[in-house]
Amino acid sequence: MADNKRKRQTRRDQGEGSITKRSDGRWAVSIRIRGKRIFKYAKDEKEAKAILKALKKEIEQGVKPDAPKFTVASYLEYWLKVHRAGIRDSTYVTYTTCIKQIMLVLGSNRLSSLSGDQIQLGYIKMQKELGLSFGTMKLTHTIFRAALNDAVKWGYIAMNPARHVEVSKIPRTHHHALTIEQAKQLLRYTDGDTYVSSQMTCLLTLAIATGMRRGEMLGLKWGDIDMDAKTVFITRTVSYLTVDGQTKYIETPPKTDYSKRRIQIPDFVMAEIQKQKARQAEQRLKAGPGWEVRDLVFSNAFGSYFNPRSVSRYFELALKKAGLEHIRFHDLRHSAASILMAMNVHPKVVQELLGHSSISITMNIYSHTDPSLQRQAMDDLHTKFGFKNDDDDDDANAVGAKKK
């Protein structure tokens, strides 16, 4: 009789679970799943029944009752750790960069209660407040959706809340760009009294003239520069990121295949590059055996990587000295494009300098950044119709003459 009772109890545990009152006054909920008994505790019988009901629902949906209580942030960290061995460093850097953006906005949410509308609102916030482009958001969404698919596979959540979420295009924010006069003013206030700060003149001159990204310039090596042909070959970018719990510099290929490019350099930039080479030779003698041979064009005082944060700090200081309003370092890229477009440089040339994948990207971003472009077009049109660009009276006379 006792054996039959134990068998009935086991069958109930496998299908329905059980609730018992403990000697300490608490109520224990017990349920068996996949050969393992799960215990939960409640302060009274009502709470115990609610816990049992929730556990049964999770089991029906394929969720493990003993699944870790992840937040979105802790789950994504775990997901990266699981996949780390199977992906290249460059891919890992991309994943980490995108996931950090998700963590900033959605990281504190419970993974088990994350909803599609929360993700959708989070994406809008990432685009507006973090300034992420449509392309970056699409990549971020792809990575996040893959991570949540694994959470379903591993029994942490019942379904992927991102499965019906879409990345929307939102109106572009206005790009803050320097005029050519402001750019010249900035460069007058960049040189410093140390090796690290003095090379900022060269770095900023290169950025304003070519639109190179900060990481591309910090990854530039002397072997990438042809002094005679006055060209620079962009083959890598340097990032300062936390990988496997350790913050370090990582060299990766450029952002896209189109970002790997050879660009022409004007004489005034080449002059600054030659000055930088001489400055670095002097610094290398000072550093002696402590100098790291990395062949970097821009380096710290011992030949190693120049910290991107230091670049931004020196840049902000130069803006203040020059009496200019605060802009991001990346806005120098916009400044380069805007200055060239205002000079009526063909958009295809601007596209190749910036490393955009298509000319439409260049035109969509920069065709409206400088009102002088439209003004110049209208003035040229005025001339083409046979009118002089003098004052209104002359124009009026011209119109009268035509009518007669």
HELIX and SHEET records of a PDB file:
HELIX    1   1 ALA A    2  GLY A   15  1                                  14    
HELIX    2   2 GLU A   45  GLU A   60  1                                  16    
HELIX    3   3 VAL A   72  HIS A   83  1                                  12    
HELIX    4   4 ARG A   84  GLY A   86  5                                   3    
HELIX    5   5 ASP A   89  LEU A  106  1                                  18    
HELIX    6   6 LEU A  111  SER A  113  5                                   3    
HELIX    7   7 GLY A  116  GLU A  129  1                                  14    
HELIX    8   8 PHE A  134  LYS A  153  1                                  20    
HELIX    9   9 ILE A  180  LEU A  187  1                                   8    
HELIX   10  10 TYR A  195  SER A  198  1                                   4    
HELIX   11  11 MET A  200  THR A  210  1                                  11    
HELIX   12  12 ARG A  214  LEU A  218  1                                   5    
HELIX   13  13 TRP A  222  ASP A  224  5                                   3    
HELIX   14  14 ASP A  257  SER A  259  5                                   3    
HELIX   15  15 ASP A  267  ALA A  287  1                                  21    
HELIX   16  16 GLY A  288  GLY A  290  5                                   3    
HELIX   17  17 PRO A  308  ALA A  322  1                                  15    
HELIX   18  18 ASP A  331  ALA A  342  1                                  12    
HELIX   19  19 PRO A  347  LEU A  354  1                                   8    
HELIX   20  20 ILE A  359  TYR A  366  1                                   8    
HELIX   21  21 PRO A  371  LYS A  384  1                                  14    
HELIX   22  22 ASP A  392  LYS A  403  1                                  12    
SHEET    1   A 3 SER A  18  LYS A  21  0                                        
SHEET    2   A 3 TRP A  27  ILE A  33 -1                                        
SHEET    3   A 3 LYS A  36  ALA A  42 -1                                        
SHEET    1   B 3 ILE A 225  ASP A 226  0                                        
SHEET    2   B 3 THR A 231  ILE A 234 -1                                        
SHEET    3   B 3 ARG A 261  GLN A 264 -1                                        
SHEET    1   C 2 THR A 237  VAL A 243  0                                        
SHEET    2   C 2 GLN A 246  THR A 252 -1                                        
END                                                                             
